């Protein structure tokens, strides 16, 4: 085998490994925390007690596939008692790593009686939630689960129905609303229309006034 052919084969092998790693990279669609809340089967405040170890990695470390938890407060899926959550052992496949003896907001899907969580779900240390996120989880997000949050990438974005809330980056939101939606919740009002509101729906951003 010539040096040139040998070099080409090595280069090809490296490219194949790189492409495989890229293919396994976790990709999550951009979602507002309220969307993550409303799309989850279960949302709770819980304390992580320990890890569910399922094997040894190539580096000699324990492979974590899940966590034992103590459920402190349920916000969705109230009738289900969860003591263990499951996740993928690899972050490349959207698996998550949690700290023991730490309280978290956990959201995820229910499959075969098990709660599964990923880095695409609304998972955050409880003491690191913003005031608006905590208020949303505790009381406000549920009020808007019948609404649709539409992502905008330019100021030309418009709602296709009255049951939509437009949402984008800071520059886009400034042009759309005249102010950011931080601290607001997409709320369904008494006439079944939706708007960014706070204080229990009393103060809302009206697009007509933007």
N, C-alpha and C positions, 0 to 999 in steps of 0.2 A: 504494500500500500504506500503510495507516494505521500510526501509531507503535505502537499496541497490538499489531497483527498482526506487525509487524516484531520487536518485543520477544519475542513468544511464539515466533516461529521461531528466534530466537537462543537462547532458553532451552531449546527442544526440542533444538537441535543440541548444546548443551553437555551436556545430560542423556544424549544418545545416546553422545557421546564418553566420558563418565564411566562409563556402563554397560559400554561396550566394554572400558575399562581394568579395571573390576572383574571382568568375565568372564575376562580374561586373567591375573588374579592367581594366582600359584602357590599351590596348597593341597596340603599333605602330611598324610597321616594320622599321628597320633601313634604312634610305634613305638619299642620298646626297641632299643638298639644291637644286641643279640643277634638280634632279628628282622630288622634290616637286614642283618646279616652272613649269616644263614641263607637269606634270600630272594635274595641276590645270586648271580649266575652267577660273578662274579669278585671277589675281594678281594685287594688287594696293598698293599705299601709301595712307593712310587715317588717319584722326583724329577722335578719338572716342569722341562723344559728350555726350552720356548718355546711360543708360541701358533700355532695354525693359522688364519691370517687368510683370510676368505672374501669380504670386501667392505668398503664404507665406509658408516657409519651416516649418518643425516640430520644429525648434529652434526659430521660430518667425521672421526670416529674409526674406527679399524680394527675390524671386526666379528669377534669370536672365536667360532669354532664348535667348536674342539677344542684339544688340547694335545699336544705331543710330550713323551714321558716316557721315563725310564730305569727299568725295572722292577728293584727291588732285592730284593724278597721276595714270594713268592706264598703266600696262605693258603687260597684257593679257586680252582678252575680252574687247577690247577698245570701242566697240559699245554699251556696256551695262552700264547704269547709276545705281549705287547702293547707296541707302541711309540708308539701314538697313542690318545688317548681323545677321545670326541666328546660335545658338550653343546649345548643350545640357546643361541643368542647372546643371548637375552633372559632376565633373571632373572624376569620376569613369567610366563614359561613354564617356570620351574624350572631355568633354566640356571645354571651356577656360574662363578665367577671365581676363578682360582688364581694364586698368586704364583710367578714364575719362580725357579729355583734353590732351591726349597723342597721338603722331603720331606713327603709326605702319606700318609695311609691313604685308599685309593680303593676304592670298591665300586660295582658297577653291573651292568647287564644286557648280554648278548651278543646282538647282532642282525646278521645277515648278515656274521659274522666281525669285527664292530666292537664295541668296548666303549663303551657309552653311560652317562654319569653325569648325575645331576641333584641338586638341593638336597634331594630326598626320600631320597637314598641316604646311606649312612654315609661321609661325606667330611670329613676333619678333618686339620689339620696334625699330623704325627706327634709333634712335641714338645709338643703341647697335649692329647694323649690322657691321660686319668686313668690311674693305675696299674691299676685294675680293668679299664678298657677295653683297655689294652694287653695285659694278661694274658689277657683274654677272646679277643681277636683272635688272639693267638699260639698259645693252647693250649686254652682252656676253652669258647668259644662253640660250636665244632664238636661238642663232646660233648652239646650240648643241642638240636641241630638237629632231632631227632626229637620234641621237646617242643613244646607250644603255650603261648604266653604270652597270657593273657587279661587285657584291660584292665578295671580295676574303678573305678567312680565312687562307690561307697559301701561301707561296711563290711559290708553285707548280701550282697556278692558271694561266690559260691561256685563251686568248680570242678565242671565236668560230668563230668570223668574224672580218673583218677590221673595222666594224662600231661599235666597242665596246671600252669602256674605263674601265680598271680595277681599282678597288678602294677597300681599306681595311683600317685596323688600321695602326698606324704609323710604327710599326715594319714590318708589311707586305709590306707596300708601300716602305719602305726603301730597302727591298730586291728586290721588283719588279722594281723600277724605279731608285734607287740610291738617290732619294730625295722624299720628300712628295709632294702631289698634292695640298697642301694648296696654295691658290692664283692662281690656274690654273682652267680652264674651259674645260669640255669635248666638243671639237669643231669639227664640220664636215669640213674637208678640201676640196680643189677644186677637188680632186680625189674621193670624197665621203667616204674616210676613216675618222676615228675619232681618236683623240689623245688629251691628256691633254696639253692645250696651254694657253698662256697669251699674252698680248699686241696685241690683235686682231688676234691671230693665228700665229703671227710671231715667237714666241719662244715656241717650243713644246718638250715634253718629248718623246723621241724615245725609244721604248722597246728594240730595237736592241743595243742601247748604254747603257742600264741599267746594 
